[in-house]
Amino acid sequence: MTDSPHLPVSQLVPTRVLIADDHPMMVDGLRYLLETYGFEVVGTVGDGQAAVSEALRLEPDLVLMDITMPVCNGLDATRLIKAQRPDMKIVMLTTSAEYEDLFEAIKSGATGYLLKVTTGPAFIEALHGLEQGIPPFSPGLAELLLREFARLSESAGKEQVEAQREGTMQGESQGDVEKFKLTDRQTEVLRLVAAGLTYRQAGEKLCLSEATVRYHMIEIMHLLHLENRNQVIAYAGELRSAGKLGFIP
């Protein structure tokens, strides 16, 4: 990642960042880039277990989380942090553009997903956007969001048909289908963003303000997150029962 002298520095009260990555050169480069633009790096860790412990101890505003790390991977670490700090922002910063990793991260509560091939200026711009409530995603990943909603809706629909066939249809079944359906406006927004348009450009095409497009993207992210904390807490409970949670304070 390379930086750019034309980007604004972060807000007057610096965003406090914890970096979780097991590659020292990557960590050093990130620290330099973040501090150059006014972010405060409060800590760095090289494995998922340490990421959980330090996130709970340091209470950063943002955790930059790699996925492939020793001891405990970044996806598990994200679930464990969100189980105890549901409001903490976690952005995956990884080499993995795999479909499964992207959605496991989002459903576990990650606020965004950036690839390490992201340029320095684009990375800093994404973090500034996060400060304003805009979920940060590398270009092209919005298209995967659209595909995932189609898959979830289709899967829930098949389950509903099967339940009707077997005479076991319950009130929640229709709700399961509906909760994975985007509104027409959300679909329009996501398709334009997936096509590579900025929020401002998407808004101009739809006669919406940039803030409204941003709102729709945030709502789309909420739909993909876990329905509530219970699923994350249950996951943490399973690990605790298996004796894998002893490192959490």
C-alpha positions as CSV (number, residue, x, y, z in Angstrom):
1,M,0.0,0.0,0.0
2,T,1.3,3.5,-0.9
3,D,0.0,6.7,0.6
4,S,-1.0,10.0,-1.0
5,P,-0.2,13.5,0.3
6,H,-3.6,14.7,-1.1
7,L,-5.7,12.8,1.4
8,P,-7.1,14.5,4.5
9,V,-5.9,13.4,7.9
10,S,-8.4,11.7,10.2
11,Q,-10.8,13.5,12.5
12,L,-9.5,15.7,15.3
13,V,-10.1,12.9,17.9
14,P,-8.1,10.1,16.3
15,T,-9.7,6.8,15.6
16,R,-8.0,4.2,17.8
17,V,-6.9,1.2,15.8
18,L,-5.8,-2.4,16.7
19,I,-4.0,-4.2,13.9
20,A,-4.2,-8.1,13.8
21,D,-1.9,-9.6,11.2
22,D,0.9,-12.2,11.4
23,H,3.1,-10.5,8.8
24,P,5.5,-8.0,10.4
25,M,6.1,-6.1,7.2
26,M,2.4,-5.7,6.6
27,V,1.9,-4.5,10.1
28,D,4.8,-1.9,9.9
29,G,3.4,-0.6,6.6
30,L,-0.1,-0.3,8.0
31,R,1.1,1.5,11.1
32,Y,3.0,4.0,9.1
33,L,0.1,4.7,6.7
34,L,-2.5,5.0,9.5
35,E,-0.3,7.2,11.7
36,T,0.5,9.4,8.7
37,Y,-3.1,10.2,8.3
38,G,-4.0,10.8,11.9
39,F,-5.1,7.4,13.1
40,E,-3.8,6.2,16.5
41,V,-2.5,2.6,16.4
42,V,-3.0,1.4,20.0
43,G,-1.7,-2.1,19.5
44,T,-0.6,-4.8,17.1
45,V,-1.0,-8.6,17.4
46,G,0.0,-11.6,15.3
47,D,-2.7,-14.1,16.0
48,G,-6.4,-14.4,16.6
49,Q,-6.2,-15.3,20.2
50,A,-4.2,-12.2,21.0
51,A,-6.6,-10.1,18.8
52,V,-9.5,-11.1,21.1
53,S,-7.6,-10.5,24.3
54,E,-6.2,-7.1,23.2
55,A,-9.5,-5.9,21.7
56,L,-11.3,-6.5,25.0
57,R,-8.5,-4.9,26.9
58,L,-7.7,-1.9,24.8
59,E,-11.3,-1.2,23.6
60,P,-10.2,0.3,20.2
61,D,-12.6,2.1,17.9
62,L,-11.6,-0.2,15.0
63,V,-9.9,-3.6,14.6
64,L,-8.2,-4.4,11.3
65,M,-8.4,-8.2,11.2
66,D,-6.5,-10.6,8.9
67,I,-8.3,-13.9,8.3
68,T,-5.4,-16.4,8.1
69,M,-3.6,-16.3,11.4
70,P,-2.2,-18.8,13.8
71,V,-3.8,-20.1,17.1
72,C,-7.2,-18.6,16.2
73,N,-8.2,-17.4,12.8
74,G,-9.6,-13.9,12.1
75,L,-13.2,-15.2,11.5
76,D,-13.3,-17.0,14.9
77,A,-11.7,-14.0,16.5
78,T,-14.4,-11.7,15.0
79,R,-17.2,-13.8,16.4
80,L,-15.6,-13.9,19.9
81,I,-15.0,-10.2,20.0
82,K,-18.6,-9.4,18.8
83,A,-20.0,-11.8,21.4
84,Q,-18.7,-9.5,24.1
85,R,-18.3,-6.1,22.3
86,P,-21.2,-6.0,19.7
87,D,-20.6,-2.4,18.9
88,M,-16.9,-2.7,18.2
89,K,-16.1,-2.1,14.5
90,I,-14.1,-4.9,12.8
91,V,-12.9,-4.6,9.2
92,M,-11.3,-7.6,7.6
93,L,-8.1,-6.8,5.8
94,T,-7.0,-9.9,3.9
95,T,-5.7,-11.5,0.7
96,S,-8.8,-13.7,0.5
97,A,-11.5,-12.8,-2.0
98,E,-13.2,-16.1,-1.4
99,Y,-17.0,-16.0,-1.4
100,E,-17.2,-18.1,1.8
101,D,-14.7,-15.9,3.7
102,L,-16.5,-12.7,2.8
103,F,-19.9,-13.9,4.0
104,E,-18.7,-15.7,7.1
105,A,-17.0,-12.4,8.1
106,I,-20.1,-10.3,7.5
107,K,-22.5,-12.7,9.2
108,S,-20.1,-12.8,12.1
109,G,-20.4,-9.1,12.5
110,A,-17.6,-7.6,10.5
111,T,-18.3,-4.0,9.5
112,G,-16.4,-4.3,6.2
113,Y,-14.1,-6.3,4.0
114,L,-11.0,-4.9,2.3
115,L,-8.4,-6.7,0.2
116,K,-4.7,-6.2,0.7
117,V,-4.3,-5.2,-2.9
118,T,-6.2,-2.0,-2.1
119,T,-4.1,1.1,-2.7
120,G,-3.1,3.3,0.2
121,P,-5.3,6.2,-0.9
122,A,-8.3,3.9,-1.4
123,F,-7.7,2.3,2.0
124,I,-7.6,5.6,3.8
125,E,-10.6,6.8,2.0
126,A,-12.5,3.7,3.0
127,L,-11.6,4.3,6.6
128,H,-12.7,7.9,6.4
129,G,-16.0,6.6,5.0
130,L,-16.3,4.2,7.9
131,E,-16.1,7.2,10.3
132,Q,-19.2,8.5,8.5
133,G,-21.0,5.2,8.7
134,I,-20.2,3.8,5.2
135,P,-19.3,0.1,5.2
136,P,-16.0,-0.3,3.5
137,F,-15.7,-2.9,0.7
138,S,-13.1,-3.5,-2.0
139,P,-14.4,-3.0,-5.6
140,G,-16.3,-6.0,-6.9
141,L,-17.4,-7.4,-3.6
142,A,-20.8,-5.6,-3.7
143,E,-21.6,-8.0,-6.6
144,L,-21.1,-10.9,-4.3
145,L,-23.5,-9.3,-1.8
146,L,-26.1,-9.3,-4.5
147,R,-25.5,-12.9,-5.4
148,E,-25.7,-13.9,-1.7
149,F,-29.1,-12.3,-1.2
150,A,-30.4,-14.2,-4.2
151,R,-29.0,-17.4,-2.8
152,L,-30.4,-16.9,0.7
153,S,-33.8,-15.9,-0.7
154,E,-33.9,-19.0,-3.0
155,S,-32.8,-21.3,-0.2
156,A,-35.4,-20.0,2.3
157,G,-38.1,-20.2,-0.5
158,K,-37.2,-23.9,-1.1
159,E,-37.5,-24.6,2.6
160,Q,-40.9,-22.9,2.7
161,V,-42.2,-25.0,-0.3
162,E,-40.9,-28.2,1.4
163,A,-42.6,-27.3,4.7
164,Q,-45.9,-26.6,2.8
165,R,-45.6,-30.0,1.1
166,E,-45.1,-31.8,4.3
167,G,-47.8,-29.9,6.1
168,T,-45.3,-28.5,8.7
169,M,-45.5,-24.8,7.6
170,Q,-45.3,-22.5,10.6
171,G,-45.6,-18.7,10.9
172,E,-41.9,-18.2,11.0
173,S,-41.4,-19.8,7.6
174,Q,-42.7,-16.9,5.6
175,G,-40.7,-14.6,7.8
176,D,-37.5,-16.5,6.9
177,V,-38.2,-15.9,3.3
178,E,-39.1,-12.2,3.7
179,K,-36.0,-11.4,5.9
180,F,-33.7,-12.2,3.0
181,K,-35.6,-10.1,0.5
182,L,-34.2,-6.7,-0.5
183,T,-36.7,-3.9,-1.2
184,D,-36.8,-2.8,-4.9
185,R,-34.8,0.3,-3.9
186,Q,-32.1,-1.6,-2.0
187,T,-31.8,-4.0,-5.0
188,E,-31.3,-1.0,-7.4
189,V,-28.7,0.6,-5.1
190,L,-26.8,-2.7,-4.7
191,R,-26.8,-3.4,-8.4
192,L,-25.3,0.1,-9.2
193,V,-22.7,-0.2,-6.5
194,A,-21.9,-3.7,-7.7
195,A,-21.4,-2.2,-11.2
196,G,-18.6,0.0,-9.7
197,L,-20.5,3.2,-9.2
198,T,-19.7,5.3,-6.2
199,Y,-22.5,6.2,-3.7
200,R,-22.6,9.6,-5.2
201,Q,-22.9,8.3,-8.8
202,A,-25.5,5.7,-7.7
203,G,-27.5,8.5,-6.1
204,E,-27.4,10.6,-9.2
205,K,-28.8,7.8,-11.3
206,L,-31.6,7.1,-8.8
207,C,-32.3,10.7,-8.0
208,L,-31.2,10.1,-4.4
209,S,-28.8,11.9,-2.1
210,E,-25.5,10.2,-1.4
211,A,-26.6,10.0,2.3
212,T,-29.7,8.0,1.3
213,V,-27.6,5.6,-0.8
214,R,-25.3,5.2,2.2
215,Y,-28.3,4.5,4.4
216,H,-29.5,1.7,2.1
217,M,-26.1,0.1,2.0
218,I,-26.0,0.1,5.8
219,E,-29.4,-1.5,6.0
220,I,-28.2,-4.2,3.5
221,M,-25.3,-4.9,5.7
222,H,-27.6,-5.2,8.8
223,L,-29.6,-7.8,6.9
224,L,-26.5,-9.9,6.3
225,H,-25.3,-9.7,9.9
226,L,-26.4,-12.2,12.4
227,E,-30.1,-11.7,13.3
228,N,-29.1,-11.1,16.9
229,R,-26.3,-11.6,19.3
230,N,-27.7,-15.0,20.4
231,Q,-26.1,-16.9,17.6
232,V,-22.7,-15.4,18.3
233,I,-23.0,-16.0,22.0
234,A,-24.1,-19.6,21.4
235,Y,-21.0,-20.0,19.2
236,A,-18.8,-18.6,22.0
237,G,-20.5,-21.0,24.4
238,E,-19.7,-24.0,22.3
239,L,-16.0,-23.0,22.2
240,R,-16.0,-22.4,26.0
241,S,-17.5,-25.9,26.5
242,A,-14.8,-27.4,24.3
243,G,-12.2,-25.7,26.4
244,K,-11.1,-23.3,23.6
245,L,-12.1,-20.1,25.3
246,G,-9.7,-20.1,28.2
247,F,-7.7,-17.2,26.8
248,I,-10.7,-14.8,27.0
249,P,-10.7,-12.5,30.1
